[in-house]
Amino acid sequence: MTIFLTYLRNYWYLKLTRMVKMINGFVYFVRRIPVVGKKIPSTVYKIYPIKQIVTVVSVIISIFFSILMQFIKLGLFIVIMFFIEGENALTENIRGGVDLAVINNGLFIWFFFIVILRNFYAGVSFSVEQKLIDFYDHFLLKKADVIRGESIIDRLYQGLTYIPAALILGVVTANRVFLPLFIVCSYLAFSYLFLYFGRMIYTWQLSNKNRIIFNGFFSLFIIGIGVGLYYFQISQSLIAFFTSWLGILFLAVILAVSLWLFLHFKQENEFINFLLERSTIQVKEVQEAKKSQNQYLSEGLRMQKNLVLNAEKEFQSLSGSNYLNALLFSRYRSILNKSLRYRFYYIASAWIIIIVASLLGAFKHVKIETITTSLPGLFFIMYFATFGKKVVQMVFVNCDVSMLYYPFYREPKTIITGFNYRFKQTFYYNSIISAGIFVCYLLLHLLNDFLLDWQFLVYYYWL
């Protein structure tokens, strides 16, 4: 019990120091205003009672907004389930009363996407903020107590903010006791379980690449289980079990065991040192990027560091800028292809999800108008997946920045030839990405009784 009081005290002091720093920063900014700043004395920094009052008020406001967010999360998933069940399901249930089956399915989606998937990524990708490092350094506190305590208390805080929304939902469903307990206990149990799971993955000593692959496969596995449980109509029985006294007892056991495992993890100090080292490296990389000559060339400089020379092809038939471009792209071809493979992993995952969901009938109520609304989002997807930035920065950092000193490289013919070559390379890689996304819609069309019409597919092609 004493250790939890220590965690709670450190957590409160952490919130207090953050708010005091924010207030001091605001006062510092105001005192720099030409006319107003001269009228504000430096003694304002010493008015600690006002700072404490502002901190308490800010905590109350943050609690209110956290509770509001939990209302939105639960309500959003339930509304989504109403639309999945049918277009008029929401209107019919408002008029005719509450449909417990739809609400249970909405809770099922919340359980899998928030309690399982979100907490899984929060546990395995846990990181230490610089503000937390500064906190225990300034007050000479134990790193393990501060970092572990912040994880425990913050998850507890997030879980408790679900109570108002859970109580109202319990009244609506006439399950005033077990449903609120299910929402709070399930969130806390799996939060602590995945925090411990993230530490166990650390002991496996996986590389960054293997860690990403493992996280991706685990996510697909969880999504597959969720789709299967919903398709075979087991989701309602699962929620009915969890909202019973036996299900609450089961969640309580998971909560107790996961919290005990988390608190008794033997390599906690080694794990924290690993996190701090990784956080320090990330901070240094950000600082180096800011100090670089041009921060907009970070992609090209990163590719330059990853360059490994291999057996180069002969380009005897080429000359001038064509030879330089061909030689440059031959050297960086492996790096570009590696980036293309990573993008295709995500596209292939989307193929698998569409195939499984289509076979399970998840798109049987979806209409073409709903699919059409996804087209504007393709602009943002292609913006993040495009190779234009990579190609432009790669050529500038490794070729243009040096060759522009020579007069022949600034001739109009040379500039146009270089532009055409780079455009062809960019078009080649972007076309592969675009074709992969097009296959997603084509699979959706073929596996769902030709859901889309050919005008839609032609429009996508020209898009």
Residue, then its C-alpha position, 0 to 999 in steps of 0.5 A: m500500500t505504501i508503494f501505491l501512495t508513493y506512486l500517487r504522490n509522485y504523479w500529483y507532483l508531476k502534474l503540479t510541476r508541469m502546470v507550474k512550468m506552464i504558468n511560469g512560461f506564460v508569465y515570461f511571455v507576457r513580461r516580454i510584451p513591450v508595454v504590458g510586460k514592464k508593469i508586471p514585477s518578477t515577484v509574480y513567479k513567487i505567488y505559489p497559492i495562485k499557482q496551486i489554485v490554477t493547477v487544481v482548476s486545470v486538473i478538474i477541467s482535464i478530468f471533465f474533458s477526459i470523462l467527455m472523451q469516454f462518453i464520445k468513445l463509447g457512444l461512437f462505437i455504439v452508433i457505428m454498430f447501429f449503422i452496421e446493422g442497417e440504415n434505419a436501425l438507429t431511427e427504429n431503436i430511438r422510436g421503439g426502445v433500446d436494442l440490447a443486442v446492438i449495444n452489446n455489439g457496440l461494446f464488443i467493438w469498443f472492447f477489441f479496438i480500445v481495450i485490446l488493440r489500443n492498449f496493446y500498442a500503448g504497452v509495446s510502444f511505451s516511451v519515456e517523455q523528456k518531461l518525466i526525465d527532467f522531473y526525477d532528475h530535478f527532484l532526485l527521485k528513483k527512475a523506476d518509481v517515477i516511470r512505473g508509478e506514472s504508468i500505473i496511476d495514469r492507466l488507473y486515471q483513464g479507467l476511472t474516467y469511464i465510470p460516468a459513461a458506464l453508469i449511464l449506459g448501465v441504467v439504459t441497459a438495466n445492468r447497473v452493476f455488472l456493465p460499469l464494472f466490466i467497462v472499468c475492469s476490462y480497461l484496467a486489466f488489459s492495460y496492465l497486462f499489455l504493459y507487462f507484455g511489452r516488458m516481456i517482448y523487451t526480454w526477447q531482444l527483437s530487432n526493430k524490423n522484427r518488432i514491427i513485423f510481430n506487432g503487425f501480425f498480432s494486430l491482424f490476429i486480433i482483428g481476425i478473431g474479432v471479425g470471426l466472433y462477430y460473424f459467428q454471432i459469438s460477440q453478444s454471448l461474450i459481452a453477456f459473459f463479461t457483464s455477469w458476476l462470473g465474467i467480472l470475477f474473471l476480469a478481476v483475476i486478470l487485473a490482479v495477476s497482470l498488476w502483480l506481474f507488472l510490479h514484480f518484473k525483475q528486469e525493470n531497471e534494465f528495461i527503463n535504461f533501454l527506454l531512456e537510451r532509445s529516447t535519448i537517441q531519438v532526441k539527438e536525432v531530432q536535434e541533429a535534424k534541426k541543426s542540419q543545413n536544411q531540415y527539408l533534406s532529412e529524407g535524402l540525408r537519411m538515405q545517404k547514411n543507409l547507402v551500401l555500395n554494391a556491384e554497379k551496372e555498366f552504362q556504356s551507352l549513356s553519357g552526360s547527365n543520363y549517365l549520372n542519373a542512371l548511376l545514382f539510381s542504380r546505387y540507391r535502387s535497393i533503398l527505394n525497393k526496401s521502402l516500396r516493400y514496406r509500403f506494400y506490406y500495409i497494402a497486402s494487409a489491407w488485401i487480407i482484411i478485405i478478403v476475410a471481411s468479405l468472406l464473412g459478409a461484413f460488407k453485405h449492407v454497404k452501398i456504393e455511395t459509402i465506398t465513394t466517400s473513401l475516394p477523397g482520403l486517397f489523396f492523403i494516403m498517396y501523399f504519405a506513400t508517394f516517392g516524390k519526396k524521396v527521389v527529389q531529396m536523394v538526387f539533390v543531396n547526392c548529385d545536384v548540390s555538387m554538380l550545380y557548380y559546373p556550367f553544363y549541368r545548368e543548361p536547359k537541355t540537361i535540366i529537362t533531361g534530368f527532370n524527365y528521368r526523375f519523373k519516370q522513376t517517381f511515376y514507376y514507384n507511385s504507379i505500383i502503390s496506386a495499383g496496389i490500392f486499386v486492387c483493394y477496390l477490385l477485391l471489394h468489387l469481385l468478392n461482394d457480388f460486384l458491389l461497385d460499378w465500372q464507372f467507379l473503377v474508371y473514375y478511380y483509374w483517372l483519379 
